[in-house]
């Protein structure tokens, strides 16, 4: 977990991840109706954020934690792969352009490793061409967030994704997020 | 256009060359014949003149010396002899002195010879024989008369009296003889006259002949004069034109040898006639191996390429296991066709690199923009009160990311200027020592405590040729890199000096270093050292690219010497002013 995230949590102790009682994903998801971070106490979702840019890491962590997520952030693909393999996350938020292993490759490797439970993946990237989106979808992501994005709205979006995933399955989410979506014009 | 060039290659070297040779041969034959005729005429003219002169000389010689003169002289002699005889006989008749008869006897002895000489030349005039015969008759009569007189005189006084009486008989006959002799003389004169007239005739004939030959020669010479220079001019023009044509053909061939497109000339029987070096390169077959062979047999790749690109759109064709993007054009002309294949592989690759550049640039711009936007959105949250420290943190983020965005834009602009060769570098004489000192002073102030800055800059000025502002940015960037890539701090050295006639600035750090295989690539556009080891050091990937490009445009060089884990030394070498 980054120093920045820790600092922000110190300022806002209610979001301390330790306060979250162990619960199943389903029970945590039941609290998705509430938008406010404070109401998400009973439904803390665990997110692994893999992002190399310190500013982006700070923004995501801060807003996700306010949105009721428990955020673990790492800087490199290799670290992300290691932490994700350990399991225990409800969602992986992967930056595509990572210094070592790209986000697509991290997702790919996780899918290929048999023992790891298939944690839903959402990509986060400044690259948003049709090709990039198609690659993201092919890598098994349920959603693809193109930078710049509104970090305040990010927790809602991820909650929606997870709720729909639980309700209708990954393909339904993908259809909504990728289907007919043009991203940005191919260069 | 291609078809014309192709036809031009074929045609000038065969038909036109043949025409040119034939024309030259005809002209040579004509001029040679005319000159031979001219020389023959001159020889004939000289010969005719010589013959005429000789003829005139011979005529004069013959008529004067051989015919007229002997007749004339002999006639005179006969006349004189007869006169002497007559005088001698008369003297004898008067004096009775036998010694007076001496001329008579001499005359008798000579006259026969004289008459014989006239007879020998009697053929020179038709009238001579008749006149001669008459003279002979008179001479014979007179001789008989003289003999008779002498005999009478010797016979005694009666005979002497009778002889004296008969003297006058001889006078009439002698007058007759004299008349005849004069006629003979006139005959000789006529011979001379005829010789003169023959001479005149020969002269006139010779003159006419020589004039005629001369006129003919002049006519031929005039013809040559009028026709040969004109002919030569036309021949020269034709030659000149042919030479130009051949040169154009050679130039067309040279141009075709240097065009980037593969150009193949194929005749109607599908035999390859020309295969330029670009075709050799593209299709991997040398011209000598292909020219003269059927195209399809030599290589099926051309037909495949034509088939694939028939719609005019570029297509990928595999040639010798290499995938090539090709575009084709085919021009038909009478006798064959020209096939042009353009290899677009490289330009497509450049296009891809350019697109990558734009995509990467957009990504690089989006990243700070996303941070700024995200920070602003977070600061504007109404559902959560942000403590002042957190607000300050997000504001600082906006500030630093804006600065990052500004620098990135500047770098992109400089990169675009470098790519378009529009970057202006104002070189002037710069004191490298002073520039580095001022840079080190400002860097030193911002340097974290974990760093130890060591400076080795001479006090004396070291003048170099450089753009001071761009050089300051370049050295400043290298100093920033030294700090950025030394996450644990350490020693940073700045050394300025001169060696090998150039001035050098070295910026050495004890940071993470660069693996040997990466040391050249770090100067590539958008290349970033594997950031796993940089522990999250950010950057556009344009800094070193710009430094090297800009320094090279000042006539300098940028190099790096590094050992992984030990640190890096970047060197800028500049021309001394």
Interface residues (C-beta under 8 A of the other chain):
Chain A: X4 X8 X11 X36 X37 X52 X53 X54 X55 X56 X58 X59 X60 X62 X63 X66 X75 X76 X78 X97 X99 X100 X126 X127 X129 X147 X148 X149 X150 X151 X152 X187
Chain B: X355 X358 X359 X362 X363 X364 X366 X367 X368 X369 X370 X371 X372 X373 X374 X375 X377 X378 X380 X381 X383 X384 X387 X389 X390 X393 X397 X400 X401 X530 X531 X532 X534 X536 X538
